[in-house]
Amino acid sequence: MKNRTQQLQVSKETYKKVMERDEGCIFCRQGYNMHPKFPTTMDCVIMDAMHFINKSKGGLGIKQNLAIGCRFHHGHLDNGNKGQRQEMLEIFEEYLKSKYEDWNKENLVYRKW
């Protein structure tokens, strides 16, 4: 069995599958809080795998806990300094629910047993 650290990381294979599923930033596609210089800034071009449940809280590196976000939106989600974190998490959750019929937050967290 993999240890906790390994289970929280996003493998190259999982990243590829999530990128194919999402086809780019889930927030950009919705036109959510766009960068004023979009798409000319690198923050809108570099794509990251975002965890719905943070790794620091035991969020697994699985497709059901991930979505693709540009560096701009990923920063807003993680930092929350613009007061948008809760709204972004709601959008993120609805997105994941639309992709996985049996999606459940409880299944996204590392459990030792």
C-alpha positions in Angstrom: 0.0 0.0 0.0 1.2 3.5 -0.8 2.1 5.8 2.1 0.2 9.0 2.8 2.6 11.3 1.0 2.3 9.3 -2.2 -1.5 9.1 -2.1 -1.7 12.9 -1.8 0.5 13.6 -4.9 -0.9 13.8 -8.4 0.7 11.2 -10.7 1.6 12.1 -14.3 -1.0 9.6 -15.4 -3.7 11.1 -13.3 -2.8 14.7 -14.3 -3.0 13.6 -18.0 -6.5 12.1 -17.4 -7.8 15.2 -15.6 -6.3 17.5 -18.3 -8.1 15.4 -21.0 -11.4 15.5 -18.9 -11.3 19.2 -18.2 -9.6 20.5 -21.4 -8.1 23.5 -19.6 -9.0 25.7 -16.6 -12.5 25.1 -15.3 -12.8 28.7 -14.2 -11.6 30.3 -17.4 -14.2 28.3 -19.3 -16.9 29.9 -17.2 -15.3 33.4 -17.6 -15.0 33.5 -13.8 -13.0 36.5 -12.5 -10.7 36.7 -15.5 -7.2 38.1 -15.3 -7.3 41.7 -16.7 -4.6 40.7 -19.3 -6.0 37.3 -20.2 -4.8 35.5 -22.2 -1.5 37.3 -22.6 -0.1 36.6 -19.2 1.7 33.3 -18.4 -0.5 32.9 -15.3 -3.4 32.1 -17.7 -1.3 29.7 -19.8 0.3 27.5 -17.2 -2.1 24.8 -16.0 -2.1 23.1 -12.6 -4.0 20.3 -11.0 -6.0 21.8 -8.2 -7.1 19.8 -5.2 -10.6 20.3 -4.0 -9.6 19.0 -0.5 -6.2 20.4 0.1 -3.2 18.1 0.5 -2.6 19.7 3.9 -6.0 18.4 5.0 -5.3 14.9 3.5 -6.8 15.5 0.1 -6.0 12.6 -2.2 -4.4 13.0 -5.7 -7.3 11.3 -7.4 -9.4 12.5 -10.3 -12.5 12.9 -8.1 -10.5 15.5 -6.0 -8.9 17.4 -8.9 -9.6 19.9 -11.6 -7.4 21.8 -13.9 -6.9 25.5 -13.2 -4.7 28.1 -14.7 -2.0 29.5 -12.4 -4.1 32.7 -12.0 -7.2 30.9 -10.7 -5.3 28.3 -8.8 -3.6 31.1 -6.9 -6.9 32.7 -6.1 -8.3 29.4 -4.9 -5.4 28.6 -2.7 -4.7 32.0 -1.2 -8.3 33.1 -0.7 -7.0 36.7 -0.3 -9.6 38.1 -2.6 -12.5 36.7 -0.6 -13.4 34.3 -3.5 -12.3 31.0 -2.0 -15.8 29.9 -0.8 -17.5 30.8 -4.1 -14.7 29.0 -6.1 -15.0 25.9 -3.9 -18.8 25.9 -4.6 -18.1 26.1 -8.4 -15.4 23.4 -8.1 -17.7 21.1 -6.1 -20.6 21.4 -8.6 -18.1 20.7 -11.4 -16.9 17.5 -9.8 -20.4 16.4 -9.0 -21.3 16.8 -12.7 -18.5 14.5 -13.6 -18.9 11.8 -11.0 -22.4 10.6 -10.1 -21.3 9.1 -6.8 -19.0 12.0 -5.8 -18.7 12.4 -2.1 -16.3 14.6 -0.1 -15.7 11.8 2.4 -14.0 9.7 -0.3 -11.4 12.4 -1.1 -9.5 12.3 2.2 -6.6 10.0 3.1 -7.5 7.3 5.6 -4.9 5.1 7.1 -7.2 2.1 7.1 
